[in-house]
Amino acid sequence: MATCDQCGKPALFSVNGHPICVDCNLKIQQAFQIRDNALKEQENFLLDQAEAVTGIYGVMPRHNIQHPVVHHGPMNFHSIHVDRSVVGAINTGTVEKMEVALNHIHANNRNEELEGLLKQFAEAVFKDSSISARPRTT
């Protein structure tokens, strides 16, 4: 079996006569996509400039440029309990750090009043739509 010219893994693809593995092929495809998007953005800019010179706008078609999807939806909490194991905590994301801290308070201090107050506070902050994670600019 042929090996990748870039990293030595088993090659499954051929690019310009060079054997390439799956990982390297993905990197090449991503590089092509980035270059393609840059060329489309440049062409859209040049079309904008041409329309600005002529004073006639919205005549020339533009390229639709794909952008990565960033999820801004609601966050879900998933409590994972591991008992009689060496695993101390399983972190499934940054939001769950509060859950891990509350479990630590519960296990070490047994202060149910403090635990309840912290949980109420965290839920109130989470539900308050006026609070933003973005820093304020003054």
Secondary structure, 3 states (H helix, E strand, C coil): CCECCCCCCECCEEECCEEECHHHHHHHHHHHHHHHHHHHHHHHHHHHHHHHHHCCCCCCCCCCCCCCCCCCCCCCCCCCCCCCCCCCCCCCCCCCHHHHHHHHHHHHHCCHHHHHHHHHHHHHHHHCCCCCCCCCCC
